[in-house]
Amino acid sequence: MGQWTSAMGATQLARLLNSQQDRPAGPGARRPPAYRALADGIRLLVLEGRVPVAARLPAERELAVALSVSRTTVAAAYEALRTEGFLESRRGAGSWTAVPAGNPLPARGLEPLPPEALGSVIDLGCAALPAPEPWLTRAVQGALEELPPYAHTHGDYPAGLPALRAMIAERYTARGIPTMPEQIMVTTGAMGAIDAICHLFGGRGERIAVESPSYANILQLMREAGARLVPVAMAEGLGGWDLDRWRQVLREAAPRLAYVVADFHNPTGALADEDQRRRLVEAARSAGTVLVVDETMSELHLDPELRMPGPVCGFDPAGSTVITVGSASKAFWAGMRIGWVRAAPDVIRSLVAARAYADLGTPVLEQLAVNWLFSTGGWEEAVRIRREQARENRDALVAAVRRELPDWQFEVPAGGLTLWVRTGGLSGSRLAEAGERVGVRVPSGPRFGVDGAFEGYVRLPFTVGGAVADEAAVRLAAASRLVESGLSGGGETPRTFVA
């Protein structure tokens, strides 16, 4: 890698190391030397994403003081990490975290399996549900009735259909965020929106701060755009954002963009509270960073008693710091490729102008279908169906995994479509390989990290329920046994990722 993108202070690293729970040793196991225990602790923090890859570590003397150990102990631990490929150093530049060359990013994407393959394989790779009928059919029928006047035009609307832009603006206004149609651009899904934003603000070589973990497909989109990703570790469990860490990264790395999912974060399911939202907007404004907020999961709150916090853009109503991205794909249906951007009018004009060199516009018929849903109340009914389905699937999957894999750890999110699961020390990449053999497809944790973190995790979406959820857990348990026995394939990679 050759260069660090963020810094880890001695006190901060000491706090993370001290928070690690001691792993039980087997009968007769001896306590490792102090340097070995320190090296293992740092390595585990990197693999779990709590210390980002390419983070500069404190000097040996500083960390020794913070941990109350000798400098020799820290020096030996750093040398062990360098030997194992988890640390790189250069005279005058310090030392920064890395992952070994033998831990490549998974090559296969998260594309869904073709329908004909689903008879024998349970696909947990894609966090998407079937359409909430009859509302898809009704929306398309309504769109066809509205289509004739548009059929007499050229059909290119780079900013989106005026009626849909106005409707989306009205929906933000109803949420307490006054919005004009001039602040809205309709896009081809949320991916199209973020791709346009990255090309406008984040040219090749620009730094983009991202949550760690984050949505795999967005990370790959940014990599292919030539961005330098700066990971910011999420708080433990469903705690959301570590605001001290965010402020530090925004101040020191000065990224042009930051990408966050505040509402039922993908993959962890965390929900940022209002204070976290306000403080992050303030930090981004202070650093001159454009904050891209992905709201695609915001309507998928599954617990009826949950009180949703206000939108992040409520702390920046003019859109000078916050650019909001929304979509119909998660809350309604992945096949409805309609997304949108809410930003300042001058940003929208720039995005629209750049679109002449991209996709020119979004399909008119699909825009009319979403507008029909918004204007008739069909959207609310369809999303209600979606929430009920996702809630039932979540509860069934949680019960099945707890029964079949009691060593796996996770917290149950109050919304969204995904469960972020710690696999009891097993390699998530090995589990994904073994899952293919036993008929269950599951994405490994490293897909959701930057440069190979989160090897000890998998993501499980709420896409199956009932007997299928039970069978999925049974197959995951079978995959787990294959990994534990060392029969999952893949050469010499160890069956577990921790010492």
N, C-alpha and C positions, 0 to 999 in steps of 0.2 A: 504494500500500500504506500509506504514511504512518507506519509504525512498524517498528522493527527487533526481531527476536526472539532474536538471538544476537550475539556480538561476536567479531571477528577481531583478535588482537593483531598489532602491527607485526612482531615477530620471527617469528611463525607465518606471516604472509602473505609475508614475505621468503623464508622457507624454501620455501614452495610455489612462489613465482615462480622461485627459483633452481633448483628441481628440474625445471622445464620443459625439455624437450629442444628445442634450436634446430631450427626447421623449415628444411629446405633451401630456399634461394632459387633462383629461376630464373636463367638466363644473363643477365648484365648488370643484375640487380636491385640496387637500392641499399639500403643499410642504413637503416631508418626512423629518424626522430629519437627521442631517448631517451624523451620523453613518450609518443610513439606506441607504442613497443615496450612501455612499462609499461602503457598502457591496453589494448593487445591482450592482454598477459599476464593481466591481471585479468579481462578479458572472457572469455577462454578458460577460466579457472578457474571462472567462474560457469556457463558453458554446459556444462562437464563435471561440474558438481556438486561440485567439490572445495572451492569456497567457496559456501556456501548462499545462496540468495536471501533477502533481508531480513536479512543479516548486517551489523552495523555495522563499517565499515572504520576503521582507525586514523587519527588526525589526521595532517594533511599533514606536520607537522614530525617526528612519531614515525616515520612510514614513510620519510621522507627519510634519517633517521639510520640506520635498519635496513638500507637499501639502499645507503647511501653515495652518494646523489645529492643534487642541490639541491632545496630546497623548491619552487622554481619548476617543476621537472620534475614533481613529484608533483601540484602544483596544476593544471598543464596537463593531465595525464593524467586527473585527476578531472573536470575540466571537459569533456574529450572524452567520457568515459563518461556524464556527465549528458546531453550533447547526443544521444548515441546511445541513451539510454533504459536504460542498465545501472547507473545510479547515481541515487539520490534524496537530497536534502539538505534540512535544515531548520535554521535558526539556533537554536543552543542544544541541538540533538539530534544533530548530526553528520551523517554520510553513511552510507547503507546500500545494499547491492546490490539490483538489480532486473532485470527483463527487459523489453524493449520491448513496448509495447501490441500490436504486430503479431505477437507470438509467443504466441498463445493456446494453452491446453491443448487437446490433441486432443479433438474432440467425441465421437467414436465410442468405444464401450467395447470390452472384450475378450471380448464374448460370442461363443461358438462359432457358426460357420456352420451352417445347417440341413443335415442329411445329404444332401438332394437337390442341394445346391450344390457338393458336394465333388468331383463328377466333373470339373469344369473348373478348379477352384481348389485350390491346395495351401494348406491353412490352417495357418499357423504362429502364429496369434494366441492360441491356447488351449493352455496347458501341461497337457494331459490325454491319457491313453492309453485304448484300449479295455479292457474288463473282462478280467481274467486268468481265462478259462475253463479248466476247468469249475467253478471255485470259486464264481463268482457264482451259477450255477444250483444248485449243491449247498447253498450258504448259504440261498438262498430256500426250497428244499425243506425244509431243516432247520427254518427259521423257521416254515413252515406247520405242521409237525408239533408245534411248541411253542405255536402260537397259541391253540388252543381254550380253555385256562383264562383267558386274557386277554380273549377275546371276550365273556366273561360279566361283564366290568367296564365302567366308563364309558370306559376307554381313555386317560384323561388322566393323564400322569405328568410333572408339571412338572420334577422333578429327574432324570427318566430311570427306566428299569426298574431295580428293585433289583438284579436279577441282573447286568445290564450294568455298573452302577455298581461293584458288588463286583469284577467281573472286571477293569475298568480299574484300580481301586485295587490289585488283586493284581499287575498288570503293572508299575505303578510300584514297588511293593515289591520285585519281582524285579529291578528295575534299581538297587536299593540306596537307594530313597527310600521309607521307610515311609509308607504312605498308607491312610487309612480311607475307606470308601464315602461318609462324610459330607463328604469333601473333593472329591467329584466331582459335576458336573452334566453330563448328556448334552444336547447341543444339536443344532440342525438345521444341521450343517456347521460348519466353523471360522468362516465368516462370521457365522453366527448367534451363535456364542460371543463374537466380538469386538464385534459390534453390542451385545450385552447388556452387556458390560464397559464399553464407551464410554458407554452411557446411564447406567450406575450411577455411574461415576467421572468421566466427562468431559463435563459439561454444556456447553451452548452458550457459546462464548467461552473454554473451558478450553484450556490449551496441552497438546499431545501431542508429545513428541519422537519422531521417526521416523528410521530410517536413510535415507540419501540416496545411491543410489536405494533404493526399496522397492517392495513389491507393489502394483501399480496399483489393484486393486479395493479393497484395504484403505484406501489413501489417499483414494479417492473416497468410501468409506463414512464415513470420519472427517470429510471436508469437509462432506458432507450432514448430519452430526450437529451441525455448527456449530463444530467444533474449530478451533483455531489450530495449524497444523502447524509444528513447529520442526525443520528438517532437520539431521541430523548426518552429515557426509560420511563415507563408508566409506573405509578405507585403500585404497591402490592395488592393483589386481589382485585376487588371492585372499587378501590380507592380513587381511581381516576388519574388525574394529572399531578405530578410533583412540581408545584409552581416554583419552588426555589431552583430546581434544576432547569426549568424552562427559562427563567430569567437569566440564569448563568449562560446557557447555550445561546440565547438570543443576543446577549451582550457580547460574548466572546467570539462566536462564530459569525455573527452579523449575516444570517441567511437572508436572501432576497425574499423567499417564500417560506411559510410554515403550513403544513397540512395536518389537520386534526379532525377527529370524529368524536364530537362531544356527546352525542346522543346514542347510547348503546353501541359503544365502540366495537369495531370489527378488528380483531377477533375476541377481545376479552369480555365484551358486554358492559363495560363500565359506563356510568352516567355521571358526567361532570356536574357539580352543583353550581348555583348562581355565583357564589363567591369565586370559584375557580375560573368561571367564564369571564367575569369582570377583570380579575387580575391578569389573565392571559392577554386579553385585549389591551390592557394598559401596558404590559410588557412588550407586546408587539409594536404598539404605537411608539413607545420610547425607543425601541431599537430600529425603527424604520422598516420593519418586516411586514409584508402583506400576509395576512392570516386567512388561509383558505379553509372554510369550515364545511365539512361534508354532513348534510342533514338527511341523508337517504334513509336512515333508520329511525328518524325522529318520531314517526307516528306508530311505531311498533312497540308501544308500552303495553306490557302483558299483564301487569298486576293492577287490578282495578283501583286499589287504594293509593297508588303512586301519584304524587303531585309532581308534574313535569316542570322543570325550571324553564325560564324564558329563553328565547333564542339568543345565541351568541351575538348576532348582529344588533340586538337590542342595546348593546353597550357601544355601538358605533352606527347609529341609524343612518348617517349620511353615506356610509359605505366607503370611507376614505382609508380604513385599515382592514376591514373585514370583507371578504368576498364569500358569499354563501352559495353552496351548490345543493340542489335538491333533485329528486328523481321520482318517477312513478314505478321504477323497476323493482324495488324491494317491497314497498308498501302495497303495490297492486300486483304487477306481474312482470317478470324479467323480459318477456317478449314485447312489452310495451316500452320501446326505446325512446322515452321522452324524459329529458332532464332540463334543468334551467340554472341560470346564474343570476344572483341578485348582487348588484354592486353599484358604485357611483355611476351616474350617466356617462361620464367621460371614459370610464373603464369599459362600459358596455359598448360604446361607440368604437373603441379600439378593438375589442374582441370581434365585433361585427365586421369591421373593415378587414381584419385578418382572415375572416372566414372565406373570402373569395378564393383563397389559395388552399382551402381545405375541402369541406364537404358542401359548401354553398348554402345549405339549409337542411332542415329536419323534415321528414315526410309529413305532408299535409294531412293525410287521412288519420294518422296516429295523433297528431296535434288536435284535430277535431274530436277524436274519441276521448282524449283526456279532458278537453274543454267541456264536452257533454257530461262527463262524470262530475266535474267540479260544479257545473251550473245547475244540475238536476238533483244533487244530493246523493247521487249514486256512488260517489267516491267514499263518503262516510260509511255507507252500507257495505261496500266492498272491503274497506279497511277493517270494519268490525268483524267480518268473516275471516279475514286474514289473521287478526289478533287471536280469535278463538282457535283457529287451526294451529297457529304457532304455539300458543299456550299449551294446548293438549299435547302437541309433539314434544315440547320442552319437558313437560312433566313426565311423559312416558320415557323419554331418553334418559333423563336424570335417574329415574328409578331403575332402569335397566342397567346403566353403567355402574351405579352403586352396588347393585346385586352381583353382577358378573365380574367387576373389576374393583374390589373394595380398596385396593392400594392407590388407585388413581384419585387425584385431588382436584377439586374445582369449587368455585362459588357459583351459585345459581343467579344469573342476571335477571333484572326486573323487566327486560325487554330485549329487542333485537332478534337475531336469528342464529346466534352462535354461542357455543360453550367452549371455553379455553381450558384445556385439561393438562395437568401435570401428570406424566405417565409413570410415576414411581421409580424414576431413574433409568427407564428404558429409552433407547434412542427412537425419537419420533420418525426419523428417516427409515430406520429398520422396520418399525411398525408399519409404515406405509408400504414398504416392499412386501412384507409378510401378508398384509391385508389383501394385496392383489392376488396372492396365492389362495386365500381362503374365501374370496368373494366379497370383500368390503373395501371400498375405496375411501381413503382418508388422507387429508393433507397434513404433512408434517410441520412442526413448529418453525423450522428455518425458512419456510416460504414467507413467513410474516415478519421476519427480522431483516436486519441489514448485515450482510456478510457472514451469515452462518450462525447467528445466535438462536436460542430457543430450541436446541436439539432435544430437550426433555419434554416437549409439548406436542399435542395434536389439537386441531380444531374440529369440533363436532357441531354441525349445523342442525337446526330444528326442522329438518325436511322430511323426516319419517316419524311415524307414530305407531301405537298399538303393537301388533305382532311383529311388524317390520322393525320397530325400534328394539324389541326384545332380541330378534335374530341378529340385528346389527351388533348389539353388545356381545352376544355369544360369539360371533365371528371375530370381533375385536379381541375378546379373551383368547380365542384360538391363535390369533396373530401374536398376542403377547407371549403365549407359551412358546411359539416358534422362536421368537427373539430371545427369550430367556434360555432356550436350549441351544442357541447358536446356529439354528438351521434356517435362518431367514435369507441366507445368501449374501452376496456382496463382498466376498473375500475376507480380508483380515480385520475389518472394522470391528471393534469390540461390541458385545451385545448390549452393554450399558454405557452411558456417557459420563458417569461419575466414578471416581476412584473408590 
